[in-house]
Amino acid sequence: MGASDERMLAATLAALSDAELADVLAARDASPQAGWRDFFDLAAELLSPAGVDRAVRTLPRTSIEALIAGEPDAEAQRRMLVRPDGAPYAAAAERLEAAGGPGPVPAPEAEAADAEVAVAAERAFHAIGSLTDILLWTLSAPLARIGAGPVTVSDRRRLIESGSVEDADTLEDLLGVAAAAGLIRDVQRTWQATASAERWIAASTPERWAALATGFVSALPDGIRANGRHVPPSAWAGAYPLDPDWPDAVALLRRRAQRIGLLTADGLEPPWTRGLRESGAPELGSLSRHLPTEIDRVYLQADLTAIAPGPLLPALEQRLRGMAVRETRAQASTYRFSAESLASAVASGETRESLRSFLGELSLTGIPQPLAYLIDRATANRSRLRVGSSAATGLTTVTAEDADLLATVAVDQALRPLGLVPHEGTLISRADRDAVYWSLAEARYPVVAVDEDGAAHTLSRRVAPEAAAPVGPAERYARLIATLRSSAGPDAETAWLARELEQAVRTRAAVEVTVRLPDGNARVFSLEATGLGGGRLRGRDRAADVERTVPLSSIEGVRPL
């Protein structure tokens, strides 16, 4: 690293506004807690081999090609890899030269075979079904994570055993896609569904796929996305030619894209994905032609099952699964009604009339007598818990006409965290009403929330809270920028001179010092710097072999030998 480059960069950084400087720090992924004392420290770090390597390795191919051609783009300038005149700093040029350039340009995109296109559509349909299952689980209870990593073993096993996903990779891929589409959010080391998830579940299959695809593309790195659209998949592998971690990252992206039918198994684009890349909107017509036909009727059986001879329309399946447990999922799916599943439906706001009306319209065979009896029993008021809040005490109260049911809840070990305490024929808890309600509902108790007047009140499913507004670079680096500004004096030349002398003394380096003598003449001394203090530089004159002391005010320049 040349001293002139470091000095030039320090001056450039000092001349930036606070917002511009914060943007540079963000582009270089600097730590807000960095211990830089002044702009010279910052410039030295940015031009150090490690600093340049971090900046260059994550440059996309287009930026590297422009930098090599002598026409740096905005990203290279933002990362302070080029001088004000547009030429690369020596350290950046050396790093690019050592890397040997960005490599060959990828071959043009090939057409996907019809058979592969059909398989991609089937894969998309299957992924949407699996993700629907995952989101329904998260709407009932968040999925716990191991730190910021994968889902915990217990939650993963639960989803695999339920048939929602085949394995851990499938689960993590679908969660990654869902997060990119804004359907889930990380909240205190858990995956929680967002309000968008409920709308997504109720949408049509093509609309759900479009949400996943556009979310996936919007989250792609800048190197494989331009003007809001992704570049051809054949260009993905070479997008970050200097980043050693990119091959693993692009392999993960390809796997997830294939998982949701965005790419075929051989990495090519089906027609609907090509439309997304070329126009910014997926070609849903071509996708729909390859999807199974969705139906709106089922067969209700006397054995308390419902058989769907094909994939149900999403909105119908969502509501049916609110009152029955799906036992099998295929082209023909089976759902089973039970006292517990109907109790859960009642807890979510269903009534005897709404259950009978919905199932009567959905069924091709009417409502069998055993199911009608089960509905009547599940919706009987005597068998329901009522959860409300006491305005007088601020406590949550749980009441029921069935004293035995209350007694069962009071001794249920799974509900111990609620701290339910018997009180005058009721149960009371310091936990808020919604927490008590959902805990009882998840434990499969027949429960209904009530308002202050005792009227039934439907609660929305658990959704993640709105994400806090992200902290911008200006706020994130405010303290560091203030430190840098406080050290910047009016005389940059003097500050730079002092820095060079300090470095020379620290390393006991030999330097060539230009000194203005009292008679006005300039003289150059070759000194081995030994000390700095009291406004003077001390050093051994190598030519005369004597110790010299030179006033800093008389030094006009310093050059390392």
Secondary structure, DSSP 8 states (H G I E B T S, - for coil): --HHHHHHHHHHHHHS-HHHHHHHHHHTT--TT----SHHHHHHHHTSHHHHHHHHHT--HHHHHHHHTT---HHHHHTT-B-TTS-B-HHHHHHHHHHT-S-----------HHHHHHHHHHHHHHHHHHHHHHHHHHHS-EEBSTTSSB-HHHHHHHHHTTS-SSHHHHHHHHHHHHHTTSEEE-SSEEEE-HHHHHHHHS-HHHHHHHHHHHHHHTS-GGGEETTEE--GGGTTTSSTT-TTHHHHHHHHHHHHHHTTSS-TTS---HHHHHHHHHSS--HHHHHHHS---BS-BEE-TTSEEEESS-B-HHHHHHHHTTSEEEE-SSSEEEE--HHHHHHHHHTT--HHHHHHHHHHHBSS---HHHHHHHHHHT-GGG-EEEEE-TTT--EEEE-S-HHHHHHHHT-GGGGGG--EEETTEEEESS-HHHHHHHHHHTT--EEEE-TTS-EE---------------HHHHTHHHHHHHHHT--S-HHHHHHHHHHHHHHHHT-EEEEEEE-TTS-EEEEEEEEEEEETTEEEEEETTTTEEEEEEGGGEEEEEE-
